[in-house]
Amino acid sequence: QVQVVESGGGLVQPGGSLRLSCAASGTIFRIMNMGWYRQAPGKQRELVAVISRQSSTNYADSVKGRFTISRDNLKNTVYLQMNSLKPEDTAVYYCNVFVAPGGNSYWGQGTQVTVSS
């Protein structure tokens, strides 16, 4: 069993910054991809950023140049540094980890990010 727990969400003014963290624990041999997704009210969940075990990254066009994803393989943790936040970044942010062997994917419970003045 694998547990995934996000932290770091909150309320921030436009132009501000937040750093999200996500830690995976439990029976883990190796975590392959780790990613951040978000879901705004009335919208589908979308990919924000993903990072491979070798730290290759991919970002949604809407966050390129503002968000940075990173990971610590020893701690089974992934981070999302969010700068220059905009009201349209408001959403519940979810962490996803893809574990080997088995190829199972696990989600966290989500953390709310609200960008508002």
DSSP file (Angstrom, degrees, kcal/mol; ACC not computed):
  #  RESIDUE AA STRUCTURE BP1 BP2  ACC     N-H-->O    O-->H-N    N-H-->O    O-->H-N    TCO  KAPPA ALPHA  PHI   PSI    X-CA   Y-CA   Z-CA
    1    1 A Q              0   0    0      0, 0.0    26,-2.2     0, 0.0     2,-0.4   0.000 360.0 360.0 360.0 140.3    0.0    0.0    0.0
    2    2 A V  E     -A   26   0A   0     24,-0.2     2,-0.4     2,-0.0    24,-0.2  -0.968 360.0-158.5-122.8 133.3    1.2    3.5   -0.9
    3    3 A Q  E     -A   25   0A   0     22,-2.8    22,-2.4    -2,-0.4     2,-0.4  -0.907   4.1-166.1-110.3 139.9    0.2    6.7    0.7
    4    4 A V  E     -A   24   0A   0     -2,-0.4   105,-0.5   103,-0.4     2,-0.5  -0.990   7.4-176.8-127.8 123.4    0.5   10.1   -1.0
    5    5 A V  E     -A   23   0A   0     18,-2.2    18,-2.3    -2,-0.4     2,-0.2  -0.974   7.0-161.2-129.8 122.6    0.2   13.3    1.0
    6    6 A E  E     +A   22   0A   0     -2,-0.5     2,-0.3    16,-0.2    16,-0.2  -0.637  14.4 169.9 -95.2 156.9    0.3   16.8   -0.3
    7    7 A S  E     +A   21   0A   0     14,-2.2    14,-2.8    -2,-0.2   104,-0.1  -0.975  41.2  66.8-154.9 163.8    0.9   20.0    1.6
    8    8 A G        +     0   0    0     -2,-0.3    11,-0.3     1,-0.3    14,-0.0   0.397  60.0 133.3 107.0  -2.4    1.6   23.7    1.1
    9    9 A G        +     0   0    0     12,-0.1     2,-0.3     9,-0.1    -1,-0.3  -0.161  22.3 118.8 -72.1 174.3   -1.5   25.0   -0.4
   10   10 A G  E     -d  113   0B   0    102,-1.0   104,-2.7   101,-0.1     2,-0.5  -0.986  60.8 -47.8 161.6-166.2   -3.2   28.2    0.7
   11   11 A L  E     +d  114   0B   0     -2,-0.3     2,-0.3   102,-0.2   104,-0.2  -0.860  53.0 167.9-102.3 130.5   -4.4   31.7   -0.2
   12   12 A V  E     -d  115   0B   0    102,-2.7   104,-2.1    -2,-0.5     3,-0.1  -0.986  33.1-113.2-142.1 150.1   -2.0   34.0   -2.0
   13   13 A Q    >   -     0   0    0     -2,-0.3     3,-2.3   102,-0.2    72,-0.2  -0.451  50.9 -80.8 -78.4 155.2   -2.3   37.3   -3.8
   14   14 A P  T 3  S+     0   0    0      0, 0.0    72,-0.2     0, 0.0    -1,-0.1  -0.298 121.2  27.7 -54.1 137.6   -1.8   37.5   -7.6
   15   15 A G  T 3  S+     0   0    0     70,-3.2    69,-0.6     1,-0.3    71,-0.1   0.285 100.5 117.7  89.5  -9.5    1.9   37.7   -8.3
   16   16 A G    <   -     0   0    0     -3,-2.3    69,-2.3    69,-0.2     2,-0.3  -0.083  56.6-121.8 -82.8-175.0    2.7   35.8   -5.2
   17   17 A S        +     0   0    0     66,-0.2     2,-0.3    67,-0.2    66,-0.2  -0.927  21.0 179.5-131.8 152.2    4.4   32.4   -4.7
   18   18 A L  E     - B   0  82A   0     64,-2.1    64,-3.3    -2,-0.3     2,-0.5  -0.980  16.2-146.6-144.4 153.6    3.7   29.1   -3.1
   19   19 A R  E     - B   0  81A   0    -11,-0.3     2,-0.3    -2,-0.3    62,-0.2  -0.977  13.8-160.3-125.0 119.3    5.6   25.8   -2.8
   20   20 A L  E     - B   0  80A   0     60,-2.6    60,-2.2    -2,-0.5     2,-0.3  -0.725   5.4-164.0 -95.1 145.7    3.7   22.5   -2.8
   21   21 A S  E     -AB   7  79A   0    -14,-2.8   -14,-2.2    -2,-0.3     2,-0.4  -0.946   6.1-170.6-126.7 151.4    5.2   19.3   -1.4
   22   22 A C  E     -AB   6  78A   0     56,-1.8    56,-2.4    -2,-0.3     2,-0.5  -0.956   3.9-168.4-144.4 122.5    4.1   15.7   -1.9
   23   23 A A  E     -AB   5  77A   0    -18,-2.3   -18,-2.2    -2,-0.4     2,-0.4  -0.934   5.4-157.7-116.0 133.1    5.5   12.8    0.0
   24   24 A A  E     +A    4   0A   0     52,-2.5     2,-0.3    -2,-0.5   -20,-0.2  -0.874  19.3 168.3-106.3 140.4    4.9    9.1   -0.8
   25   25 A S  E     +A    3   0A   0    -22,-2.4   -22,-2.8    -2,-0.4     2,-0.3  -0.930  28.2  57.7-144.7 167.7    5.3    6.4    1.7
   26   26 A G  E    S-A    2   0A   0     -2,-0.3     2,-1.4   -24,-0.2   -24,-0.2  -0.847  99.6  -1.0 114.8-150.7    4.5    2.7    2.2
   27   27 A T  S    S+     0   0    0    -26,-2.2     2,-0.5    -2,-0.3    -2,-0.1  -0.644  79.9 155.6 -84.1  93.0    5.6   -0.3    0.2
   28   28 A I        +     0   0    0     -2,-1.4     3,-0.1     1,-0.2    -2,-0.1  -0.977  26.5 172.7-126.5 123.7    7.6    1.3   -2.5
   29   29 A F  S    S-     0   0    0     71,-0.5     2,-0.3    -2,-0.5    -1,-0.2   0.874  78.1 -15.7 -87.8 -50.9   10.4   -0.2   -4.6
   30   30 A R  E     -E  100   0B   0     70,-1.7    70,-3.3    71,-0.1     2,-0.6  -0.940  56.4-141.8-157.3 131.2   10.9    2.6   -7.0
   31   31 A I  E     -E   99   0B   0     -2,-0.3    68,-0.2    68,-0.2     3,-0.1  -0.839  20.8-178.8 -93.5 126.6    8.9    5.7   -8.0
   32   32 A M  E     +     0   0B   0     66,-3.4    -1,-0.2    -2,-0.6     2,-0.2   0.731  60.5  12.3 -88.8-105.4    9.1    6.4  -11.6
   33   33 A N  E     -     0   0B   0     19,-0.1    65,-2.5    20,-0.1     2,-0.4  -0.477  62.6-167.6 -75.5 145.6    7.2    9.5  -12.8
   34   34 A M  E     +EF  97  51B   0     17,-2.4    17,-2.8    63,-0.2     2,-0.3  -0.995  16.4 175.9-128.2 137.7    5.8   12.0  -10.2
   35   35 A G  E     -EF  96  50B   0     61,-2.9    61,-2.5    -2,-0.4     2,-0.4  -0.950  28.9-136.7-144.8 161.1    3.4   14.7  -11.3
   36   36 A W  E     +EF  95  49B   0     13,-3.1    12,-2.9    -2,-0.3    13,-1.8  -0.970  24.7 176.6-116.7 133.5    1.2   17.5  -10.3
   37   37 A Y  E     -EF  94  47B   0     57,-2.9    57,-2.9    -2,-0.4     2,-0.3  -0.847   9.9-156.2-125.7 163.8   -2.3   17.9  -11.6
   38   38 A R  E     -EF  93  46B   0      8,-2.4     8,-2.9    -2,-0.3     2,-0.4  -0.990   7.5-161.5-143.3 154.5   -5.0   20.5  -10.9
   39   39 A Q  E     -E   92   0B   0     53,-2.1    53,-2.2    -2,-0.3     6,-0.2  -0.946   7.8-162.8-139.1 116.4   -8.8   20.7  -11.0
   40   40 A A    >   -     0   0    0      4,-0.4     3,-2.3    -2,-0.4    51,-0.1  -0.582  45.7 -75.5 -89.9 158.0  -10.7   24.0  -11.0
   41   41 A P  T 3  S+     0   0    0      0, 0.0    -1,-0.1     0, 0.0     3,-0.1  -0.295 118.9   7.1 -55.9 129.3  -14.4   24.1  -10.2
   42   42 A G  T 3  S+     0   0    0      1,-0.3     2,-0.3    -3,-0.1    -3,-0.0   0.519 113.5  99.6  78.3   5.0  -16.4   23.0  -13.2
   43   43 A K  S <  S-     0   0    0     -3,-2.3    -1,-0.3     1,-0.0     2,-0.1  -0.811  75.2-102.9-122.4 162.9  -13.4   21.9  -15.1
   44   44 A Q        -     0   0    0     -2,-0.3    -4,-0.4     1,-0.1     2,-0.2  -0.449  46.3 -92.6 -79.0 155.6  -11.6   18.6  -15.8
   45   45 A R        -     0   0    0     -6,-0.2     2,-0.3    -2,-0.1    -6,-0.2  -0.472  50.6-167.1 -66.0 137.1   -8.4   17.6  -14.0
   46   46 A E  E     -F   38   0B   0     -8,-2.9    -8,-2.4    -2,-0.2     2,-0.3  -0.930  24.4-103.7-131.1 153.2   -5.4   18.7  -16.0
   47   47 A L  E     +F   37   0B   0     -2,-0.3   -10,-0.3   -10,-0.2     3,-0.1  -0.547  32.0 174.5 -72.2 133.9   -1.7   18.0  -16.0
   48   48 A V  E     -     0   0B   0    -12,-2.9    12,-2.5     1,-0.4     2,-0.3   0.793  64.6 -23.6-101.2 -52.5    0.4   20.8  -14.5
   49   49 A A  E     -FG  36  59B   0    -13,-1.8   -13,-3.1    10,-0.2    -1,-0.4  -0.984  53.2-162.9-160.8 150.7    3.9   19.3  -14.5
   50   50 A V  E     -FG  35  58B   0      8,-2.3     8,-1.9    -2,-0.3     2,-0.4  -0.989   3.3-164.5-139.6 148.7    5.6   15.9  -14.5
   51   51 A I  E     -FG  34  57B   0    -17,-2.8   -17,-2.4    -2,-0.3     6,-0.2  -0.999  12.9-140.1-136.6 133.0    9.1   14.8  -13.6
   52   52 A S    >   -     0   0    0      4,-2.6     3,-2.0    -2,-0.4   -19,-0.1  -0.294  35.8 -99.7 -82.2 171.9   10.8   11.4  -14.4
   53   53 A R  T 3  S+     0   0    0      1,-0.3    20,-0.1     2,-0.1    -1,-0.1   0.824 128.2  52.6 -61.7 -30.0   13.1    9.6  -12.0
   54   54 A Q  T 3  S-     0   0    0      2,-0.1    -1,-0.3     1,-0.0   -22,-0.0   0.323 124.0-107.9 -88.0   8.1   16.0   11.0  -14.0
   55   55 A S    <   +     0   0    0     -3,-2.0     2,-0.4     1,-0.3    -2,-0.1   0.721  64.6 153.9  72.6  24.6   14.5   14.5  -13.5
   56   56 A S        -     0   0    0      2,-0.0    -4,-2.6     1,-0.0     2,-0.3  -0.713  30.3-154.7 -76.7 135.5   13.3   15.1  -17.1
   57   57 A T  E     -G   51   0B   0     -2,-0.4     2,-0.3    -6,-0.2    -6,-0.2  -0.787  22.5-173.1-120.3 157.3   10.4   17.5  -16.9
   58   58 A N  E     -G   50   0B   0     -8,-1.9    -8,-2.3    -2,-0.3     2,-0.3  -0.985  12.0-167.3-145.9 138.6    7.3   18.5  -18.8
   59   59 A Y  E     -G   49   0B   0     -2,-0.3   -10,-0.2   -10,-0.2     2,-0.2  -0.908  27.9-108.0-127.7 150.8    5.0   21.4  -18.1
   60   60 A A    >>  -     0   0    0    -12,-2.5     3,-1.7    -2,-0.3     4,-0.9  -0.506  37.0-118.9 -66.5 146.3    1.6   22.6  -19.3
   61   61 A D  G >4 S+     0   0    0      1,-0.3     3,-0.5     2,-0.2    -1,-0.1   0.847 111.0  63.4 -57.6 -34.1    2.0   25.6  -21.5
   62   62 A S  G 34 S+     0   0    0      1,-0.2    -1,-0.3     3,-0.0   -14,-0.0   0.668 111.5  34.8 -68.7 -16.1    0.0   27.8  -19.1
   63   63 A V  G X> S+     0   0    0     -3,-1.7     4,-2.3   -15,-0.2     3,-2.3   0.462  82.1 127.8-117.4  -3.4    2.6   27.4  -16.3
   64   64 A K  T << S+     0   0    0     -4,-0.9     4,-0.1    -3,-0.5    -3,-0.0  -0.299  80.8  15.2 -58.2 133.7    5.9   27.3  -18.3
   65   65 A G  T 34 S+     0   0    0      2,-0.4    -1,-0.3     1,-0.1     3,-0.1   0.302 125.8  59.7  85.2  -9.9    8.3   29.9  -17.0
   66   66 A R  T <4 S+     0   0    0     -3,-2.3    17,-2.0     1,-0.2     2,-0.3   0.693  97.8  52.1-116.4 -35.6    6.4   30.3  -13.7
   67   67 A F  E  <  -C   82   0A   0     -4,-2.3    -2,-0.4    15,-0.2     2,-0.4  -0.794  59.6-165.5-108.1 148.0    6.3   26.9  -12.1
   68   68 A T  E     -C   81   0A   0     13,-2.4    13,-3.0    -2,-0.3     2,-0.4  -0.987   4.6-158.4-134.2 125.3    9.2   24.5  -11.4
   69   69 A I  E     +C   80   0A   0     -2,-0.4     2,-0.3    11,-0.2    11,-0.2  -0.820  20.3 162.8-100.8 141.6    8.9   20.8  -10.5
   70   70 A S  E     -C   79   0A   0      9,-1.7     9,-3.1    -2,-0.4     2,-0.3  -0.943  16.3-154.6-148.2 167.8   11.6   19.0   -8.6
   71   71 A R  E     -C   78   0A   0     -2,-0.3     2,-0.5     7,-0.3     7,-0.2  -0.983  16.1-146.8-147.9 157.6   12.0   15.8   -6.7
   72   72 A D  E >>> -C   77   0A   0      5,-2.9     5,-1.9    -2,-0.3     4,-0.7  -0.937  12.5-168.1-124.0 104.2   14.1   14.1   -4.0
   73   73 A N  T 345S+     0   0    0     -2,-0.5     3,-0.3     1,-0.2   -42,-0.1   0.800  86.2  57.2 -66.8 -29.2   14.4   10.4   -4.7
   74   74 A L  T 345S+     0   0    0      1,-0.2    -1,-0.2     2,-0.1    -2,-0.0   0.838 116.0  36.2 -69.8 -31.0   15.8    9.6   -1.3
   75   75 A K  T <45S-     0   0    0     -3,-0.6   -51,-0.3     2,-0.2    -1,-0.2   0.418 103.3-128.1 -99.5  -0.4   12.7   11.1    0.4
   76   76 A N  T  <5 +     0   0    0     -4,-0.7   -52,-2.5    -3,-0.3     2,-0.4   0.915  65.1 138.3  51.1  44.9   10.2   10.0   -2.2
   77   77 A T  E   < -BC  23  72A   0     -5,-1.9    -5,-2.9   -54,-0.2     2,-0.4  -0.938  40.5-164.5-126.9 143.1    9.1   13.6   -2.4
   78   78 A V  E     -BC  22  71A   0    -56,-2.4   -56,-1.8    -2,-0.4     2,-0.3  -0.960   9.9-159.8-125.0 146.1    8.1   15.9   -5.2
   79   79 A Y  E     -BC  21  70A   0     -9,-3.1    -9,-1.7    -2,-0.4     2,-0.4  -0.861  10.2-159.0-123.4 155.3    7.8   19.7   -5.1
   80   80 A L  E     -BC  20  69A   0    -60,-2.2   -60,-2.6    -2,-0.3     2,-0.6  -0.896   7.8-162.1-135.5 107.1    6.1   22.3   -7.1
   81   81 A Q  E     -BC  19  68A   0    -13,-3.0   -13,-2.4    -2,-0.4     2,-0.6  -0.799  11.8-166.1 -87.8 120.3    7.4   25.9   -6.8
   82   82 A M  E     +BC  18  67A   0    -64,-3.3   -64,-2.1    -2,-0.6     2,-0.3  -0.936  11.1 173.2-115.5 116.2    4.8   28.3   -8.1
   83   83 A N        +     0   0    0    -17,-2.0   -66,-0.2    -2,-0.6   -67,-0.2  -0.748  59.5  23.9-115.6 164.4    5.8   31.9   -8.9
   84   84 A S  S    S-     0   0    0    -69,-0.6    -1,-0.2    -2,-0.3   -67,-0.2   0.902  84.5-160.3  49.4  48.3    3.9   34.8  -10.4
   85   85 A L        -     0   0    0    -69,-2.3   -70,-3.2    -3,-0.2   -69,-0.2  -0.263   7.5-158.9 -65.9 146.1    0.6   33.2   -9.5
   86   86 A K    >   -     0   0    0    -72,-0.2     3,-2.3   -71,-0.1     4,-0.2  -0.841  31.9-109.9-120.8 156.8   -2.5   34.2  -11.3
   87   87 A P  G >  S+     0   0    0      0, 0.0     3,-1.8     0, 0.0    28,-0.4   0.847 117.6  63.5 -55.2 -33.2   -6.2   33.9  -10.4
   88   88 A E  G 3  S+     0   0    0      1,-0.3   -48,-0.0   -48,-0.0    -3,-0.0   0.561  88.6  69.6 -71.5  -5.7   -6.6   31.3  -13.1
   89   89 A D  G <  S+     0   0    0     -3,-2.3    -1,-0.3    26,-0.1     2,-0.2   0.530  71.1 120.2 -83.1  -6.6   -4.2   29.1  -11.1
   90   90 A T    <   +     0   0    0     -3,-1.8     2,-0.3    -4,-0.2    24,-0.2  -0.412  40.8 106.0 -61.8 124.6   -6.8   28.7   -8.5
   91   91 A A  E    S- H   0 113B   0     22,-2.0    22,-2.7    -2,-0.2     2,-0.6  -0.969  76.2 -79.1-177.9 170.8   -7.6   25.0   -8.2
   92   92 A V  E     -EH  39 112B   0    -53,-2.2   -53,-2.1    -2,-0.3     2,-0.5  -0.867  48.0-145.9 -87.8 126.7   -7.2   21.9   -6.1
   93   93 A Y  E     -EH  38 111B   0     18,-3.0    18,-2.0    -2,-0.6     2,-0.4  -0.834  14.7-165.5-100.9 129.2   -3.7   20.5   -6.8
   94   94 A Y  E     -E   37   0B   0    -57,-2.9   -57,-2.9    -2,-0.5     2,-0.4  -0.892  10.8-142.7-116.9 142.6   -3.2   16.8   -6.8
   95   95 A C  E     -E   36   0B   0     -2,-0.4    13,-2.0   -59,-0.2     2,-0.4  -0.821  16.3-168.9-100.4 142.1    0.0   14.8   -6.6
   96   96 A N  E     -EI  35 107B   0    -61,-2.5   -61,-2.9    -2,-0.4     2,-0.4  -0.998   3.0-169.3-132.2 136.2    0.3   11.5   -8.6
   97   97 A V  E     -EI  34 106B   0      9,-2.3     9,-2.6    -2,-0.4     2,-0.6  -0.979  11.7-151.0-127.0 141.7    3.1    8.9   -8.3
   98   98 A F  E     - I   0 105B   0    -65,-2.5   -66,-3.4    -2,-0.4     2,-0.4  -0.950  22.1-157.9-113.8 117.9    3.7    6.0  -10.7
   99   99 A V  E  >> -EI  31 104B   0      5,-3.0     4,-1.0    -2,-0.6     5,-0.8  -0.773   9.0-116.2-109.2 139.5    5.3    3.1   -8.9
  100  100 A A  E  45S+E   30   0B   0    -70,-3.3   -70,-1.7    -2,-0.4   -71,-0.5  -0.904  82.4  38.0-115.7 150.0    7.4    0.2  -10.1
  101  101 A P  T  45S+     0   0    0      0, 0.0     3,-0.3     0, 0.0   -72,-0.2   0.675 125.2  26.8 -76.6 171.4    7.2   -2.7  -10.3
  102  102 A G  T  45S-     0   0    0      1,-0.2    -2,-0.2    -2,-0.1    -3,-0.0  -0.058  97.1-118.2 106.4 -31.1    3.5   -3.2  -11.0
  103  103 A G  T  <5 +     0   0    0     -4,-1.0     2,-0.2     1,-0.2    -3,-0.2   0.817  55.3 161.5  69.4  29.2    2.9    0.1  -12.8
  104  104 A N  E   < -I   99   0B   0     -5,-0.8    -5,-3.0    -3,-0.3     2,-0.4  -0.595  28.6-146.5 -86.2 148.2    0.4    1.3  -10.2
  105  105 A S  E     -I   98   0B   0     -2,-0.2     2,-0.4    -7,-0.2    -7,-0.2  -0.931  12.5-165.3-115.7 136.0   -0.6    5.0  -10.0
  106  106 A Y  E     -I   97   0B   0     -9,-2.6    -9,-2.3    -2,-0.4     2,-0.3  -0.953   3.0-154.7-126.7 142.0   -1.5    6.6   -6.7
  107  107 A W  E     -I   96   0B   0     -2,-0.4  -103,-0.4   -11,-0.2   -11,-0.2  -0.846  10.8-134.2-113.3 148.3   -3.2   10.0   -6.0
  108  108 A G        -     0   0    0    -13,-2.0  -103,-0.2    -2,-0.3     3,-0.1  -0.306  33.3-104.1 -83.7-179.9   -3.0   12.3   -3.0
  109  109 A Q        -     0   0    0   -105,-0.5  -104,-0.1     1,-0.2   -15,-0.1   0.613  63.3-113.8 -84.5 -12.8   -6.1   13.9   -1.4
  110  110 A G        -     0   0    0    -15,-0.1     2,-0.4     1,-0.1   -16,-0.2   0.087  17.7-125.7  97.0 151.3   -5.4   17.3   -3.0
  111  111 A T  E     - H   0  93B   0    -18,-2.0   -18,-3.0  -104,-0.1     2,-0.3  -0.999  24.1-121.1-136.0 133.9   -4.5   20.7   -1.6
  112  112 A Q  E     - H   0  92B   0     -2,-0.4  -102,-1.0   -20,-0.2     2,-0.5  -0.556  23.0-171.6 -80.2 130.9   -6.4   23.9   -2.3
  113  113 A V  E     -dH  10  91B   0    -22,-2.7   -22,-2.0    -2,-0.3     2,-0.5  -0.991   5.5-176.2-119.0 122.5   -4.6   26.8   -3.9
  114  114 A T  E     -d   11   0B   0   -104,-2.7  -102,-2.7    -2,-0.5     2,-0.6  -0.980   9.2-167.2-123.4 123.5   -6.5   30.1   -4.1
  115  115 A V  E     +d   12   0B   0     -2,-0.5     2,-0.3   -28,-0.4  -102,-0.2  -0.929  34.4 131.6-112.0 110.7   -5.1   33.1   -5.9
  116  116 A S              0   0    0   -104,-2.1    -2,-0.1    -2,-0.6   -30,-0.0  -0.994 360.0 360.0-159.3 148.0   -7.1   36.2   -5.0
  117  117 A S              0   0    0     -2,-0.3  -104,-0.1  -104,-0.2    -1,-0.1   0.423 360.0 360.0 -94.6 360.0   -6.7   39.8   -3.9
